[in-house]
Structures are given as structure tokens and as C-alpha cells.
Amino acid sequence: EAGVVQSPRYKIIEKKQPVAFWCNPISGHNTLYWYRQNLGQGPELLIRYENEEAVDDSQLPKDRFSAERLKGVDSTLKIQPAELGDSAVYLCASSSTGANTGELFFGEGSRLTVL
Amino acid sequence: GENVEQHPSTLSVQEGDSAVIKCTYSDSASNYFPWYKQELGKGPQLIIDIRSNVGEKKDQRIAVTLNKTAKHFSLHITETQPEDSAVYFCAASKTGFQKLVFGTGTRLLVSP
């Protein structure tokens, strides 16, 4: 079974440029998460989707960040314009609401460097 | 909101020794406490979890203990192996697993 797939793995951009990250969750997982992981820190939740509905976006900086999950499968996280402080690893995770465990399955992440 | 503190930030042990990582949480309503292992260039992976109605859980060489009164929980790894070298994160949630608050991580290095 394929895991959570993210792309690109690495992205280097100049500040004020836009950037987008893509995530394909594990097949059948209806819950999708975007986390941001700063260097030397734990992941911090940005947004959580249940199917195509964003049920928790309280920590998403809405002035420059946006996300969508069309058709309740793949998701895209966009930053426009990027700032120096946005340099981090953006992790996508998925889980199955119907599962009896609390396991989140993470992708390998997209590392963003803003110059 | 919930705040999770994790110690130590780095831990070096010899192969075969035991390793203990400790976390404290602030919200007494938290009821789910997972531990994730993150290898270099990879996403975190769940290794063990515990719910607030259980005081201890063990899975082969790893175990987790929970003290609800003191609001702290610990990860114990026995007979450490070089492949245990990674960054370990504790986390806490009061809404099941849907809104995890992670600690800052512990870099474990197991030397042969």
C-alpha cells in the first residue's frame, strides 16, 4: 500500500514569490492534515480536513496561506507571498476516522527555503 | 491551549543501554498521548500510544508510562540498538488524535 505522497520534496524561492505543495493521502483516508515543522521543533497543525471540509484551520495564517482539498482526496497548500519566516518543512498526514487507532500517517515532507 | 514540554533535547547512550524521554503536558483534559519517531528526511511515524485510562503500555523493547496526577508521561526504550537513533516526539490531545500538540523532540543517538 502506498503511503502519503508529497511533492515537491524541496523548494527554494525568493521572498514574495508564491509556492504550492501537493499531497496525496493514503487511499481511503478521509482525514487530511497539513503540519509545519520548523527546524529543531515538533510539527504544528496548520489545517485539518474531514473529506473536503476544512474543520480546523485556526492556526493557518490566512493572510498568506490557503489550502484546498478538492473531491476529498488530494490537497494543495499555497503560500503567497512567501516570507523568510516561512522556511520550514511542510508535512502532510492522513488518517482514517473509522480506524480504532489514533495513528497519523505522515508523508516525507516538503522542505521550503525562502531566500 | 495545550502545551507539551519534552526533555532531554538530546540523549546519547551506548548500544544495549536503556533510554528514557520525559514529557509534561498542561491541559488536564488531554486524554491521548502518542510517541512518534522521525528519521532523517522522513515524516514522523507512530511507535506507541497510550490513553488516559491506562497507566502503562508495553510493546517489545518500548514502553510508555502515564501519570495523570502529575501530568507527565515517559517513553522507555530498553536494549537500545543503533537503528533506534532518531528524533522522538511526544504529543498530547484532548480530542482523540485529531489535534495533536507535539513536544520539541529528543534526538537519540545510540553508539555501537
gemmi code that builds the backbone of each chain (N, CA, C; Angstrom):
import gemmi

chains = {
    "A": [
        ("GLU", (0.859, -1.207, 0.000), (0.000, 0.000, 0.000), (0.882, 1.239, 0.000)),
        ("ALA", (0.599, 2.166, -0.896), (1.383, 3.388, -0.975), (1.103, 4.252, 0.238)),
        ("GLY", (2.141, 4.966, 0.669), (1.988, 5.875, 1.793), (1.523, 7.229, 1.327)),
        ("VAL", (1.628, 8.217, 2.199), (1.278, 9.590, 1.857), (2.377, 10.144, 0.952)),
        ("VAL", (1.972, 10.687, -0.178), (2.926, 11.200, -1.158), (2.856, 12.717, -1.193)),
        ("GLN", (4.022, 13.352, -1.101), (4.088, 14.803, -1.153), (5.053, 15.234, -2.246)),
        ("SER", (4.757, 16.385, -2.807), (5.694, 16.986, -3.756), (5.532, 18.498, -3.751)),
        ("PRO", (6.610, 19.245, -4.066), (7.955, 18.718, -4.268), (8.621, 18.383, -2.939)),
        ("ARG", (9.689, 17.652, -2.962), (10.429, 17.353, -1.728), (11.210, 18.586, -1.255)),
        ("TYR", (11.709, 19.352, -2.192), (12.488, 20.548, -1.852), (12.074, 21.689, -2.766)),
        ("LYS", (12.046, 22.893, -2.180), (11.717, 24.079, -2.959), (12.478, 25.255, -2.382)),
        ("ILE", (13.184, 25.957, -3.266), (13.901, 27.173, -2.873), (13.331, 28.315, -3.680)),
        ("ILE", (12.873, 29.358, -2.991), (12.276, 30.502, -3.679), (12.778, 31.798, -3.054)),
        ("GLU", (12.599, 32.874, -3.794), (12.888, 34.195, -3.259), (11.670, 34.659, -2.463)),
        ("LYS", (11.911, 35.503, -1.462), (10.783, 36.046, -0.690), (9.851, 36.806, -1.622)),
        ("LYS", (8.577, 36.796, -1.266), (7.489, 37.428, -2.001), (7.009, 36.580, -3.179)),
        ("GLN", (7.702, 35.483, -3.471), (7.240, 34.587, -4.520), (6.170, 33.636, -3.981)),
        ("PRO", (5.323, 33.102, -4.852), (4.341, 32.110, -4.418), (4.941, 30.704, -4.453)),
        ("VAL", (4.343, 29.798, -3.687), (4.773, 28.400, -3.697), (3.564, 27.531, -3.367)),
        ("ALA", (3.551, 26.340, -3.909), (2.454, 25.407, -3.650), (3.001, 24.019, -3.387)),
        ("PHE", (2.358, 23.344, -2.463), (2.720, 21.975, -2.114), (1.514, 21.072, -2.332)),
        ("TRP", (1.802, 19.857, -2.767), (0.734, 18.920, -3.108), (0.849, 17.680, -2.233)),
        ("CYS", (-0.304, 17.111, -1.887), (-0.335, 15.920, -1.038), (-1.380, 14.936, -1.550)),
        ("ASN", (-0.979, 13.691, -1.646), (-1.905, 12.609, -1.965), (-1.948, 11.667, -0.765)),
        ("PRO", (-3.060, 11.605, -0.055), (-3.119, 10.792, 1.168), (-3.251, 9.305, 0.855)),
        ("ILE", (-3.208, 8.507, 1.883), (-3.414, 7.077, 1.732), (-4.847, 6.828, 1.277)),
        ("SER", (-5.008, 5.945, 0.338), (-6.323, 5.659, -0.224), (-7.303, 5.263, 0.875)),
        ("GLY", (-8.442, 5.930, 0.864), (-9.474, 5.610, 1.850), (-9.422, 6.445, 3.111)),
        ("HIS", (-8.335, 7.200, 3.303), (-8.242, 8.056, 4.491), (-9.025, 9.333, 4.241)),
        ("ASN", (-10.031, 9.580, 5.078), (-10.863, 10.750, 4.849), (-10.361, 11.991, 5.583)),
        ("THR", (-9.463, 11.820, 6.522), (-8.933, 12.969, 7.263), (-7.528, 13.294, 6.770)),
        ("LEU", (-7.320, 14.553, 6.448), (-6.021, 15.001, 5.941), (-5.577, 16.208, 6.750)),
        ("TYR", (-4.278, 16.248, 7.076), (-3.688, 17.298, 7.891), (-2.493, 17.913, 7.163)),
        ("TRP", (-2.332, 19.210, 7.353), (-1.091, 19.885, 6.997), (-0.443, 20.385, 8.285)),
        ("TYR", (0.808, 20.004, 8.469), (1.600, 20.467, 9.601), (2.806, 21.247, 9.083)),
        ("ARG", (3.282, 22.165, 9.896), (4.532, 22.862, 9.609), (5.532, 22.484, 10.701)),
        ("GLN", (6.745, 22.141, 10.275), (7.785, 21.773, 11.222), (8.990, 22.683, 11.034)),
        ("ASN", (9.189, 23.573, 11.992), (10.368, 24.426, 11.962), (11.575, 23.627, 12.445)),
        ("LEU", (12.753, 24.085, 12.068), (13.981, 23.379, 12.396), (14.122, 23.171, 13.899)),
        ("GLY", (14.305, 21.932, 14.304), (14.500, 21.630, 15.713), (13.237, 21.670, 16.551)),
        ("GLN", (12.086, 21.701, 15.901), (10.818, 21.762, 16.611), (9.907, 20.607, 16.211)),
        ("GLY", (8.835, 20.446, 16.988), (7.837, 19.462, 16.631), (6.871, 20.020, 15.594)),
        ("PRO", (6.141, 19.141, 14.925), (5.153, 19.611, 13.941), (4.047, 20.434, 14.615)),
        ("GLU", (3.569, 21.443, 13.899), (2.449, 22.273, 14.368), (1.331, 22.208, 13.329)),
        ("LEU", (0.129, 21.936, 13.809), (-1.001, 21.787, 12.892), (-1.364, 23.119, 12.236)),
        ("LEU", (-1.509, 23.082, 10.919), (-1.990, 24.253, 10.182), (-3.474, 24.117, 9.861)),
        ("ILE", (-3.867, 22.961, 9.353), (-5.249, 22.772, 8.927), (-5.575, 21.286, 8.895)),
        ("ARG", (-6.825, 20.982, 9.205), (-7.309, 19.605, 9.154), (-8.569, 19.549, 8.320)),
        ("TYR", (-8.632, 18.572, 7.419), (-9.795, 18.338, 6.575), (-10.470, 17.029, 6.960)),
        ("GLU", (-11.787, 17.068, 6.982), (-12.595, 15.844, 7.019), (-13.273, 15.789, 5.652)),
        ("ASN", (-12.851, 14.837, 4.855), (-13.255, 14.803, 3.445), (-12.854, 16.129, 2.813)),
        ("GLU", (-13.776, 16.867, 2.199), (-13.365, 18.111, 1.551), (-13.568, 19.336, 2.436)),
        ("GLU", (-14.042, 19.135, 3.656), (-14.344, 20.256, 4.546), (-13.191, 20.540, 5.500)),
        ("ALA", (-12.782, 21.806, 5.542), (-11.763, 22.239, 6.486), (-12.426, 22.412, 7.853)),
        ("VAL", (-12.167, 21.486, 8.781), (-12.853, 21.524, 10.075), (-12.037, 22.223, 11.151)),
        ("ASP", (-10.747, 22.439, 10.903), (-9.910, 23.153, 11.864), (-8.813, 23.883, 11.097)),
        ("ASP", (-8.979, 25.170, 10.923), (-7.955, 25.976, 10.259), (-7.545, 27.137, 11.153)),
        ("SER", (-7.721, 26.962, 12.437), (-7.487, 28.057, 13.389), (-6.034, 28.517, 13.434)),
        ("GLN", (-5.094, 27.663, 13.039), (-3.687, 28.033, 13.079), (-3.109, 28.299, 11.696)),
        ("LEU", (-3.955, 28.408, 10.723), (-3.491, 28.720, 9.372), (-3.430, 30.237, 9.201)),
        ("PRO", (-2.256, 30.795, 8.893), (-2.145, 32.251, 8.673), (-2.873, 32.630, 7.388)),
        ("LYS", (-4.090, 33.043, 7.529), (-4.969, 33.169, 6.366), (-4.629, 34.363, 5.464)),
        ("ASP", (-3.766, 35.250, 5.922), (-3.428, 36.372, 5.059), (-2.562, 35.937, 3.887)),
        ("ARG", (-1.799, 34.863, 4.096), (-0.901, 34.448, 3.013), (-0.995, 32.961, 2.689)),
        ("PHE", (-1.605, 32.190, 3.551), (-1.723, 30.744, 3.349), (-3.144, 30.390, 2.911)),
        ("SER", (-3.225, 29.459, 1.991), (-4.520, 28.903, 1.618), (-4.352, 27.424, 1.335)),
        ("ALA", (-5.440, 26.698, 1.470), (-5.396, 25.261, 1.221), (-6.724, 24.837, 0.616)),
        ("GLU", (-6.671, 23.748, -0.115), (-7.894, 23.184, -0.659), (-7.747, 21.678, -0.761)),
        ("ARG", (-8.888, 21.025, -0.722), (-8.906, 19.574, -0.865), (-10.107, 19.234, -1.752)),
        ("LEU", (-9.869, 19.321, -3.022), (-10.934, 19.075, -3.979), (-11.279, 17.596, -4.011)),
        ("LYS", (-12.569, 17.308, -4.053), (-13.080, 15.945, -4.153), (-12.678, 15.077, -2.958)),
        ("GLY", (-12.193, 15.709, -1.902), (-11.906, 14.969, -0.686), (-10.757, 13.995, -0.785)),
        ("VAL", (-9.850, 14.213, -1.753), (-8.704, 13.297, -1.873), (-7.419, 14.112, -1.762)),
        ("ASP", (-6.856, 14.507, -2.902), (-5.613, 15.279, -2.904), (-5.837, 16.647, -2.278)),
        ("SER", (-4.737, 17.222, -1.801), (-4.803, 18.554, -1.218), (-3.615, 19.385, -1.675)),
        ("THR", (-3.831, 20.690, -1.715), (-2.776, 21.647, -2.065), (-2.700, 22.723, -0.993)),
        ("LEU", (-1.499, 23.040, -0.578), (-1.237, 24.121, 0.359), (-0.446, 25.190, -0.376)),
        ("LYS", (-0.931, 26.419, -0.338), (-0.287, 27.510, -1.062), (0.133, 28.622, -0.115)),
        ("ILE", (1.259, 29.215, -0.423), (1.741, 30.388, 0.299), (1.981, 31.488, -0.726)),
        ("GLN", (1.359, 32.646, -0.497), (1.536, 33.759, -1.415), (1.251, 35.083, -0.715)),
        ("PRO", (2.237, 35.956, -0.553), (3.646, 35.774, -0.917), (4.425, 35.132, 0.226)),
        ("ALA", (5.484, 34.419, -0.106), (6.293, 33.775, 0.926), (7.173, 34.793, 1.645)),
        ("GLU", (7.401, 34.548, 2.929), (8.276, 35.371, 3.744), (9.429, 34.510, 4.258)),
        ("LEU", (10.480, 35.172, 4.719), (11.656, 34.448, 5.197), (11.286, 33.447, 6.295)),
        ("GLY", (10.359, 33.851, 7.162), (9.964, 33.010, 8.283), (9.150, 31.789, 7.900)),
        ("ASP", (8.812, 31.681, 6.621), (8.047, 30.507, 6.171), (8.951, 29.315, 5.883)),
        ("SER", (10.258, 29.521, 5.934), (11.181, 28.409, 5.716), (10.939, 27.344, 6.764)),
        ("ALA", (10.614, 26.130, 6.323), (10.245, 25.039, 7.216), (9.998, 23.796, 6.364)),
        ("VAL", (9.702, 22.704, 7.049), (9.228, 21.501, 6.352), (7.713, 21.436, 6.512)),
        ("TYR", (7.022, 21.282, 5.407), (5.564, 21.185, 5.428), (5.187, 19.713, 5.274)),
        ("LEU", (4.561, 19.211, 6.310), (4.215, 17.798, 6.375), (2.723, 17.599, 6.135)),
        ("CYS", (2.411, 16.625, 5.329), (1.023, 16.222, 5.136), (0.838, 14.881, 5.836)),
        ("ALA", (-0.300, 14.685, 6.441), (-0.612, 13.420, 7.106), (-2.059, 13.058, 6.823)),
        ("SER", (-2.346, 11.776, 6.940), (-3.732, 11.349, 6.773), (-4.068, 10.287, 7.808)),
        ("SER", (-5.336, 10.132, 8.057), (-5.806, 9.110, 8.984), (-7.214, 8.697, 8.580)),
        ("SER", (-7.624, 7.573, 9.127), (-8.953, 7.056, 8.835), (-9.826, 7.245, 10.061)),
        ("THR", (-10.904, 7.991, 9.915), (-11.802, 8.240, 11.046), (-12.372, 6.953, 11.599)),
        ("GLY", (-12.572, 5.984, 10.723), (-13.175, 4.738, 11.151), (-12.204, 3.786, 11.831)),
        ("ALA", (-10.926, 4.098, 11.806), (-9.934, 3.199, 12.414), (-10.021, 3.268, 13.933)),
        ("ASN", (-9.651, 2.187, 14.559), (-9.714, 2.121, 16.010), (-8.442, 2.657, 16.663)),
        ("THR", (-7.514, 3.098, 15.837), (-6.280, 3.657, 16.376), (-6.229, 5.138, 16.060)),
        ("GLY", (-5.332, 5.825, 16.747), (-5.176, 7.249, 16.501), (-4.033, 7.571, 15.584)),
        ("GLU", (-3.559, 6.586, 14.821), (-2.327, 6.800, 14.068), (-2.501, 7.768, 12.922)),
        ("LEU", (-1.603, 8.725, 12.870), (-1.467, 9.619, 11.728), (-0.333, 9.085, 10.869)),
        ("PHE", (-0.552, 9.036, 9.572), (0.462, 8.597, 8.631), (1.004, 9.838, 7.917)),
        ("PHE", (2.291, 10.092, 8.130), (2.906, 11.290, 7.570), (3.619, 10.992, 6.260)),
        ("GLY", (3.621, 11.986, 5.377), (4.481, 11.943, 4.215), (5.886, 12.363, 4.597)),
        ("GLU", (6.794, 12.373, 3.608), (8.182, 12.721, 3.881), (8.402, 14.227, 3.982)),
        ("GLY", (7.404, 14.996, 3.614), (7.503, 16.436, 3.785), (8.041, 17.170, 2.576)),
        ("SER", (7.723, 18.451, 2.543), (8.260, 19.360, 1.520), (9.068, 20.427, 2.241)),
        ("ARG", (10.358, 20.435, 1.961), (11.229, 21.406, 2.635), (11.286, 22.694, 1.845)),
        ("LEU", (10.848, 23.782, 2.465), (10.830, 25.096, 1.815), (11.938, 25.974, 2.372)),
        ("THR", (12.709, 26.541, 1.471), (13.710, 27.538, 1.843), (13.360, 28.832, 1.142)),
        ("VAL", (13.172, 29.906, 1.921), (12.852, 31.223, 1.368), (14.074, 32.120, 1.537)),
        ("LEU", (14.590, 32.618, 0.428), (15.800, 33.453, 0.454), (15.474, 34.937, 0.380)),
    ],
    "B": [
        ("GLY", (-4.308, 27.077, 25.544), (-4.285, 25.785, 24.869), (-3.257, 24.863, 25.475)),
        ("GLU", (-3.193, 23.674, 24.927), (-2.258, 22.657, 25.425), (-0.814, 23.064, 25.147)),
        ("ASN", (0.065, 22.730, 26.092), (1.492, 22.960, 25.942), (2.217, 21.688, 26.379)),
        ("VAL", (3.097, 21.199, 25.544), (3.823, 19.973, 25.848), (5.315, 20.273, 25.902)),
        ("GLU", (5.932, 19.945, 27.010), (7.375, 20.126, 27.165), (8.052, 18.763, 27.177)),
        ("GLN", (9.214, 18.701, 26.544), (9.905, 17.421, 26.370), (11.362, 17.558, 26.760)),
        ("HIS", (11.869, 16.545, 27.478), (13.260, 16.544, 27.920), (13.815, 15.123, 27.893)),
        ("PRO", (15.119, 14.938, 27.620), (16.055, 15.994, 27.232), (15.948, 16.307, 25.746)),
        ("SER", (16.637, 17.312, 25.293), (16.611, 17.642, 23.874), (17.532, 16.709, 23.088)),
        ("THR", (18.603, 16.245, 23.731), (19.482, 15.252, 23.122), (19.833, 14.199, 24.163)),
        ("LEU", (20.035, 12.984, 23.687), (20.330, 11.870, 24.581), (21.266, 10.912, 23.851)),
        ("SER", (22.420, 10.685, 24.439), (23.398, 9.766, 23.856), (23.571, 8.576, 24.778)),
        ("VAL", (23.432, 7.376, 24.229), (23.584, 6.152, 25.016), (24.428, 5.164, 24.242)),
        ("GLN", (24.941, 4.174, 24.966), (25.660, 3.080, 24.338), (24.665, 1.981, 23.970)),
        ("GLU", (24.970, 1.300, 22.908), (24.126, 0.187, 22.483), (23.904, -0.781, 23.646)),
        ("GLY", (22.647, -1.161, 23.838), (22.312, -2.064, 24.929), (21.811, -1.367, 26.171)),
        ("ASP", (22.123, -0.067, 26.297), (21.627, 0.701, 27.443), (20.139, 1.016, 27.260)),
        ("SER", (19.541, 1.515, 28.326), (18.155, 1.983, 28.261), (18.128, 3.490, 28.049)),
        ("ALA", (17.046, 3.964, 27.456), (16.855, 5.402, 27.225), (15.472, 5.794, 27.725)),
        ("VAL", (15.406, 6.940, 28.379), (14.131, 7.442, 28.897), (13.941, 8.889, 28.451)),
        ("ILE", (12.800, 9.165, 27.883), (12.444, 10.515, 27.443), (11.163, 10.909, 28.178)),
        ("LYS", (11.150, 12.141, 28.699), (10.026, 12.562, 29.532), (9.305, 13.758, 28.936)),
        ("CYS", (7.994, 13.773, 29.124), (7.162, 14.873, 28.651), (6.162, 15.273, 29.728)),
        ("THR", (5.882, 16.563, 29.778), (4.820, 17.064, 30.638), (3.817, 17.809, 29.782)),
        ("TYR", (2.563, 17.785, 30.201), (1.518, 18.491, 29.469), (0.762, 19.396, 30.426)),
        ("SER", (0.087, 20.377, 29.875), (-0.535, 21.398, 30.727), (-2.037, 21.216, 30.894)),
        ("ASP", (-2.706, 20.654, 29.908), (-4.165, 20.572, 29.934), (-4.613, 19.245, 30.541)),
        ("SER", (-5.217, 19.310, 31.714), (-5.642, 18.089, 32.398), (-6.725, 17.333, 31.635)),
        ("ALA", (-7.332, 17.976, 30.632), (-8.362, 17.305, 29.837), (-7.754, 16.432, 28.734)),
        ("SER", (-6.456, 16.532, 28.507), (-5.819, 15.703, 27.486), (-5.964, 14.235, 27.840)),
        ("ASN", (-6.249, 13.419, 26.839), (-6.538, 12.017, 27.112), (-5.868, 11.044, 26.151)),
        ("TYR", (-5.033, 11.555, 25.258), (-4.370, 10.681, 24.287), (-2.939, 11.147, 24.127)),
        ("PHE", (-1.983, 10.189, 24.251), (-0.565, 10.552, 24.304), (0.246, 9.599, 23.419)),
        ("PRO", (0.500, 10.001, 22.181), (1.305, 9.155, 21.291), (2.768, 9.568, 21.295)),
        ("TRP", (3.604, 8.648, 20.834), (5.020, 8.919, 20.619), (5.334, 8.615, 19.156)),
        ("TYR", (6.031, 9.568, 18.522), (6.409, 9.413, 17.129), (7.928, 9.423, 17.008)),
        ("LYS", (8.407, 8.633, 16.054), (9.839, 8.562, 15.748), (10.054, 9.152, 14.372)),
        ("GLN", (11.017, 10.062, 14.250), (11.294, 10.682, 12.969), (12.747, 10.457, 12.588)),
        ("GLU", (12.954, 9.738, 11.517), (14.298, 9.525, 10.989), (14.628, 10.640, 10.002)),
        ("LEU", (15.888, 10.831, 9.752), (16.351, 11.935, 8.922), (15.704, 11.897, 7.541)),
        ("GLY", (15.080, 13.007, 7.172), (14.474, 13.106, 5.850), (13.147, 12.395, 5.705)),
        ("LYS", (12.623, 11.911, 6.820), (11.348, 11.193, 6.785), (10.300, 11.931, 7.610)),
        ("GLY", (9.046, 11.521, 7.425), (7.997, 12.046, 8.279), (7.930, 11.255, 9.573)),
        ("PRO", (7.331, 11.816, 10.615), (7.197, 11.088, 11.877), (6.367, 9.817, 11.706)),
        ("GLN", (6.703, 8.800, 12.503), (5.988, 7.536, 12.456), (5.607, 7.125, 13.874)),
        ("LEU", (4.348, 6.761, 14.060), (3.859, 6.351, 15.379), (4.562, 5.072, 15.830)),
        ("ILE", (5.071, 5.102, 17.083), (5.697, 3.892, 17.609), (4.905, 3.301, 18.775)),
        ("ILE", (4.225, 4.125, 19.522), (3.410, 3.637, 20.623), (2.520, 4.777, 21.104)),
        ("ASP", (1.378, 4.449, 21.656), (0.499, 5.477, 22.214), (-0.197, 4.940, 23.457)),
        ("ILE", (-0.732, 5.860, 24.237), (-1.420, 5.464, 25.464), (-2.593, 6.403, 25.691)),
        ("ARG", (-3.651, 5.873, 26.221), (-4.829, 6.686, 26.532), (-4.925, 6.873, 28.036)),
        ("SER", (-5.677, 7.846, 28.450), (-5.642, 8.268, 29.853), (-6.237, 7.270, 30.824)),
        ("ASN", (-6.889, 6.232, 30.314), (-7.447, 5.230, 31.218), (-6.463, 4.087, 31.485)),
        ("VAL", (-5.233, 4.257, 30.979), (-4.199, 3.234, 31.140), (-2.959, 3.887, 31.725)),
        ("GLY", (-2.279, 3.217, 32.651), (-1.095, 3.795, 33.263), (0.198, 3.396, 32.593)),
        ("GLU", (0.191, 2.264, 31.895), (1.412, 1.790, 31.261), (1.057, 0.905, 30.080)),
        ("LYS", (1.898, 0.987, 29.065), (1.715, 0.148, 27.885), (3.076, -0.252, 27.364)),
        ("LYS", (3.203, -1.506, 26.958), (4.496, -2.001, 26.513), (4.361, -2.704, 25.178)),
        ("ASP", (5.389, -2.522, 24.341), (5.428, -3.193, 23.050), (6.882, -3.566, 22.781)),
        ("GLN", (7.218, -4.796, 23.078), (8.584, -5.313, 22.910), (9.559, -4.456, 23.704)),
        ("ARG", (10.476, -3.760, 23.032), (11.503, -3.004, 23.756), (11.069, -1.601, 24.170)),
        ("ILE", (9.902, -1.181, 23.769), (9.460, 0.161, 24.126), (8.257, 0.110, 25.065)),
        ("ALA", (8.195, 1.083, 25.937), (7.081, 1.177, 26.878), (6.785, 2.647, 27.135)),
        ("VAL", (5.568, 2.925, 27.457), (5.170, 4.293, 27.819), (4.428, 4.234, 29.154)),
        ("THR", (4.732, 5.181, 30.022), (4.042, 5.296, 31.300), (3.364, 6.648, 31.377)),
        ("LEU", (2.244, 6.701, 32.056), (1.462, 7.929, 32.174), (1.107, 8.174, 33.627)),
        ("ASN", (1.370, 9.381, 34.102), (0.981, 9.810, 35.434), (0.039, 10.996, 35.259)),
        ("LYS", (-1.257, 10.726, 35.331), (-2.250, 11.773, 35.096), (-2.230, 12.837, 36.181)),
        ("THR", (-1.956, 12.421, 37.405), (-1.957, 13.379, 38.509), (-0.873, 14.422, 38.314)),
        ("ALA", (0.310, 13.952, 37.927), (1.434, 14.854, 37.717), (1.457, 15.427, 36.311)),
        ("LYS", (0.605, 14.936, 35.461), (0.542, 15.360, 34.066), (1.879, 15.173, 33.359)),
        ("HIS", (2.423, 13.969, 33.488), (3.609, 13.672, 32.702), (3.580, 12.236, 32.228)),
        ("PHE", (4.264, 12.002, 31.126), (4.359, 10.673, 30.548), (5.760, 10.480, 29.985)),
        ("SER", (6.182, 9.237, 29.921), (7.563, 8.928, 29.565), (7.630, 7.773, 28.576)),
        ("LEU", (8.668, 7.822, 27.757), (8.973, 6.745, 26.814), (10.224, 6.036, 27.307)),
        ("HIS", (10.152, 4.723, 27.374), (11.280, 3.911, 27.821), (11.670, 2.964, 26.688)),
        ("ILE", (12.932, 3.009, 26.312), (13.450, 2.078, 25.310), (14.539, 1.246, 25.975)),
        ("THR", (14.368, -0.049, 25.982), (15.374, -0.939, 26.569), (16.211, -1.574, 25.471)),
        ("GLU", (17.399, -2.030, 25.874), (18.297, -2.720, 24.936), (18.423, -1.937, 23.627)),
        ("THR", (18.804, -0.679, 23.733), (18.850, 0.181, 22.559), (19.795, -0.365, 21.492)),
        ("GLN", (19.436, -0.077, 20.240), (20.201, -0.500, 19.080), (20.502, 0.717, 18.227)),
        ("PRO", (21.548, 0.670, 17.419), (21.883, 1.830, 16.576), (20.708, 2.298, 15.714)),
        ("GLU", (19.868, 1.392, 15.297), (18.721, 1.785, 14.462), (17.640, 2.528, 15.255)),
        ("ASP", (17.792, 2.592, 16.562), (16.884, 3.412, 17.377), (17.250, 4.898, 17.296)),
        ("SER", (18.415, 5.208, 16.735), (18.848, 6.592, 16.605), (17.883, 7.362, 15.702)),
        ("ALA", (17.316, 8.429, 16.244), (16.307, 9.205, 15.525), (15.882, 10.349, 16.451)),
        ("VAL", (14.927, 11.155, 15.981), (14.309, 12.161, 16.841), (12.949, 11.626, 17.274)),
        ("TYR", (12.696, 11.684, 18.558), (11.444, 11.191, 19.122), (10.596, 12.367, 19.601)),
        ("PHE", (9.323, 12.336, 19.243), (8.380, 13.383, 19.650), (7.264, 12.787, 20.488)),
        ("CYS", (6.968, 13.428, 21.608), (5.754, 13.101, 22.330), (4.671, 14.070, 21.867)),
        ("ALA", (3.442, 13.730, 22.137), (2.332, 14.596, 21.765), (1.175, 14.337, 22.720)),
        ("ALA", (0.264, 15.289, 22.761), (-0.917, 15.166, 23.611), (-2.121, 15.734, 22.883)),
        ("SER", (-3.287, 15.182, 23.205), (-4.515, 15.667, 22.597), (-5.679, 15.418, 23.542)),
        ("LYS", (-6.645, 16.311, 23.539), (-7.856, 16.097, 24.334), (-9.058, 15.818, 23.456)),
        ("THR", (-8.796, 15.711, 22.159), (-9.910, 15.421, 21.254), (-9.578, 14.194, 20.434)),
        ("GLY", (-9.125, 13.170, 21.114), (-8.677, 11.990, 20.381), (-7.382, 12.299, 19.682)),
        ("PHE", (-7.248, 11.854, 18.462), (-5.972, 12.031, 17.779), (-6.019, 13.157, 16.758)),
        ("GLN", (-7.087, 13.917, 16.785), (-7.285, 14.841, 15.688), (-6.563, 16.171, 15.838)),
        ("LYS", (-6.187, 16.553, 17.030), (-5.494, 17.816, 17.210), (-4.336, 17.583, 18.157)),
        ("LEU", (-3.295, 16.982, 17.644), (-2.127, 16.684, 18.447), (-1.283, 17.936, 18.654)),
        ("VAL", (-0.785, 18.117, 19.877), (0.203, 19.135, 20.181), (1.498, 18.398, 20.480)),
        ("PHE", (2.520, 18.661, 19.682), (3.775, 17.929, 19.792), (4.748, 18.633, 20.725)),
        ("GLY", (5.618, 17.837, 21.344), (6.752, 18.380, 22.066), (7.829, 18.811, 21.081)),
        ("THR", (8.946, 19.303, 21.615), (10.005, 19.847, 20.776), (10.986, 18.794, 20.293)),
        ("GLY", (10.833, 17.559, 20.749), (11.652, 16.480, 20.217), (12.888, 16.173, 21.039)),
        ("THR", (13.307, 14.910, 20.987), (14.541, 14.440, 21.617), (15.350, 13.693, 20.579)),
        ("ARG", (16.559, 14.173, 20.361), (17.450, 13.477, 19.424), (18.187, 12.395, 20.185)),
        ("LEU", (17.891, 11.134, 19.850), (18.535, 9.993, 20.490), (19.641, 9.451, 19.595)),
        ("LEU", (20.819, 9.324, 20.160), (21.951, 8.744, 19.440), (22.413, 7.510, 20.186)),
        ("VAL", (22.377, 6.374, 19.505), (22.819, 5.116, 20.095), (24.136, 4.726, 19.435)),
        ("SER", (25.176, 4.690, 20.226), (26.514, 4.387, 19.700), (26.806, 2.896, 19.838)),
        ("PRO", (27.393, 2.310, 18.778), (27.707, 0.863, 18.828), (28.785, 0.571, 19.866)),
    ],
}
model = gemmi.Model(1)
for chain_id, residues in chains.items():
    chain = gemmi.Chain(chain_id)
    for i, (resn, *xyz) in enumerate(residues, 1):
        res = gemmi.Residue()
        res.name, res.seqid = resn, gemmi.SeqId(i, " ")
        for name, pos in zip(("N", "CA", "C"), xyz):
            atom = gemmi.Atom()
            atom.name, atom.element = name, gemmi.Element(name[0])
            atom.pos, atom.b_iso = gemmi.Position(*pos), 0.0
            res.add_atom(atom)
        chain.add_residue(res)
    model.add_chain(chain)
structure = gemmi.Structure()
structure.add_model(model)
structure.setup_entities()
